[in-house]
């Protein structure tokens, strides 16, 4: 699975739980909340004022390891 801006956070976390730290690092601390798990990566980045391309690059780097 390659993570994109349209990927759903809950799907990413289910497949790659080690990515949780990256979401925490952008201030997304409610990863267990149904609303946040249903958001796309792009939506979360917009809300938290983070560059989506940078976060996606980090996520894909972590899951490639």
Backbone torsions as a table, in degrees:
resi	resn	phi	psi	omega
1	UNK	NA	126.7	172.6
2	UNK	-101.4	130.7	-179.4
3	UNK	-83.2	134.6	177.8
4	UNK	-126.0	177.2	177.0
5	UNK	-59.9	-29.2	-177.6
6	UNK	-87.1	-6.4	179.6
7	UNK	-63.0	141.9	179.0
8	UNK	-85.6	130.9	-174.9
9	UNK	-55.9	-42.5	179.5
10	UNK	-60.1	-38.8	178.2
11	UNK	-66.3	-41.2	178.9
12	UNK	-62.7	-47.2	-178.6
13	UNK	-65.5	-37.1	178.4
14	UNK	-64.9	-42.0	-178.0
15	UNK	-79.1	-34.3	-174.3
16	UNK	-137.4	75.7	-177.2
17	UNK	-58.7	-22.9	179.7
18	UNK	-66.7	-12.0	178.5
19	UNK	-80.5	-8.3	-178.8
20	UNK	-54.6	-40.4	-179.7
21	UNK	-57.8	-35.4	179.7
22	UNK	-68.4	-38.5	177.4
23	UNK	-69.0	-39.7	175.8
24	UNK	-59.4	-38.5	-175.7
25	UNK	-65.4	-20.6	178.1
26	UNK	-95.8	5.9	178.0
27	UNK	93.7	12.0	179.9
28	UNK	-93.9	89.9	-172.1
29	UNK	-98.1	-3.9	-177.1
30	UNK	-109.3	56.9	-176.4
31	UNK	-68.9	-16.8	178.5
32	UNK	-88.7	-10.5	-179.2
33	UNK	-70.7	135.6	-179.7
34	UNK	-55.9	-37.3	-178.6
35	UNK	-64.5	-44.7	-177.7
36	UNK	-71.0	-34.9	179.4
37	UNK	-67.6	-23.9	-179.2
38	UNK	-92.0	-3.4	-179.8
39	UNK	-80.2	153.4	171.1
40	UNK	-80.2	161.9	177.3
41	UNK	-60.5	-40.8	179.8
42	UNK	-61.6	-42.2	179.5
43	UNK	-62.7	-44.9	179.8
44	UNK	-62.3	-41.6	179.7
45	UNK	-64.5	-40.4	179.3
46	UNK	-62.1	-46.9	-178.5
47	UNK	-63.9	-36.1	-175.4
48	UNK	-97.2	5.6	176.0
49	UNK	65.3	40.3	-177.0
50	UNK	-118.1	144.4	176.3
51	UNK	-70.4	115.4	-176.3
52	UNK	-62.1	-38.6	-179.3
53	UNK	-62.9	-38.8	179.0
54	UNK	-66.3	-44.9	-179.8
55	UNK	-64.5	-42.8	180.0
56	UNK	-62.9	-39.9	177.4
57	UNK	-61.4	-42.7	178.8
58	UNK	-64.9	-44.1	-179.6
59	UNK	-60.8	-49.1	-178.0
60	UNK	-65.8	-29.5	176.2
61	UNK	-67.2	-43.3	179.7
62	UNK	-65.2	-42.7	-177.1
63	UNK	-76.0	-16.9	177.6
64	UNK	-77.5	-17.8	-176.2
65	UNK	-75.5	NA	NA
